[in-house]
Amino acid sequence: MLDFSNGSAFVDEKFVPISEAKISLLDWGFLHSDATYDVAHVRGGKFFRLNDHLDRFFSGMKMLRMSIPYTRKELTAILSDCVSKSGLQEAYVEMITTRGLPEPGSRDPRTCRNRFFAFAIPFVWITTPGKGLELIVSQRQRIPPQSVNPTVKNYHWLDLVMGQFEAYDKGGETVAVVNGKGNIAEGPGFNIFAVKNGILTTPGEGVLEGITRKTAIEIANELGYDVIQGELSPEAARSADELFATSTAGGIMAITKIDCQKVSTGKVGPITLELQDRYWALHNNPHYAYEIHY
Ligand SMILES: Cc1ncc(COP(=O)(O)O)c(C=O)c1O
């Protein structure tokens, strides 16, 4: 009997336990970060906003001139099966398309057959639930949008990972990297919001348009808060009333320290709490929830 309890994967048209999932060393996804991916989460046995994740995934593949032999419906079934085989009620579900391998002796990407992988593992949190993040603002620049389209979810992560090392060295636990103007861009796996006098600001360009970011903007608007999608300077972030990060890996998470100083009182702010409550409540809204049959 195969043991899927630590997670399951879909590789070469087959479901395997996560520990047995393998990729060819020669796949350009591995050799060149030539891949796109998406991550959706499952809470209480239901996907959240799966349709939005699929839209972003299919649009990313199109922009990278990749394709997979599955329809949206087939892909939904593969992802649901990954979760149901693992039995996980709370899961982190990743889908990946790689460029694949070129024909032997060729370096022509047009000769590659794209490959699709998926996996479901236990839910991953960027921070322990309820604990505020301690953010360091790095001078390191996020890979510019002129080089790699940041709205296509990609594995160009060396700027983010090296930024994270810098954050640890400086006494923080995660990082915000900046855009070409020195203003805040995003962090490793999350978007960033600042709240000042009841107005929210989140970087407008040069970032992944996160599904959690989109959800936070929609909730904030419904609650009557204005949201500016524009430049967010490190100074504005340091003097914000509240700061928070958004990610599929944990939802809406307060940032309670920036550059080793408290954000305002150092407590999770009221608007962040309000948005968090609404965010988790939306997971039961049939419009956003897709139930998995185990
Ligand atoms: C670079 C980057 N920014 C932002 C996000 C947040 O996006 P989402 O809310 O869709 O998880 C992610 C997610 O992994 C990411 O990789």
The ligand as a Tripos MOL2 file, in Angstrom:
@<TRIPOS>MOLECULE
LIG
   16    16     1     0     0
SMALL
NO_CHARGES

@<TRIPOS>ATOM
      1 C1          6.6000   36.7050   -5.1890 C.3       1 LIG1
      2 C2          5.2420   36.5220   -4.6090 C.ar      1 LIG1
      3 N1          4.5130   37.6080   -4.2820 N.ar      1 LIG1
      4 C3          3.2830   37.4850   -3.7420 C.ar      1 LIG1
      5 C4          2.7250   36.2350   -3.4870 C.ar      1 LIG1
      6 C5          1.3370   36.1130   -2.8840 C.3       1 LIG1
      7 O1          0.4240   35.6270   -3.8310 O.3       1 LIG1
      8 P1         -0.8920   34.8290   -3.4140 P.3       1 LIG1
      9 O2         -1.6740   35.7160   -2.5350 O.co2     1 LIG1
     10 O3         -1.5850   34.5250   -4.7100 O.co2     1 LIG1
     11 O4         -0.4440   33.6030   -2.7020 O.co2     1 LIG1
     12 C6          3.4560   35.0850   -3.8250 C.ar      1 LIG1
     13 C7          2.8940   33.7540   -3.5660 C.2       1 LIG1
     14 O5          3.5980   32.7710   -3.4960 O.2       1 LIG1
     15 C8          4.7370   35.2250   -4.4120 C.ar      1 LIG1
     16 O6          5.4510   34.1520   -4.7650 O.3       1 LIG1
@<TRIPOS>BOND
     1     1     2 1
     2     2     3 ar
     3     2    15 ar
     4     3     4 ar
     5     4     5 ar
     6     5     6 1
     7     5    12 ar
     8     6     7 1
     9     7     8 1
    10     8     9 2
    11     8    10 1
    12     8    11 1
    13    12    13 1
    14    12    15 ar
    15    13    14 2
    16    15    16 1
@<TRIPOS>SUBSTRUCTURE
     1 LIG1         1 GROUP 0 **** ****
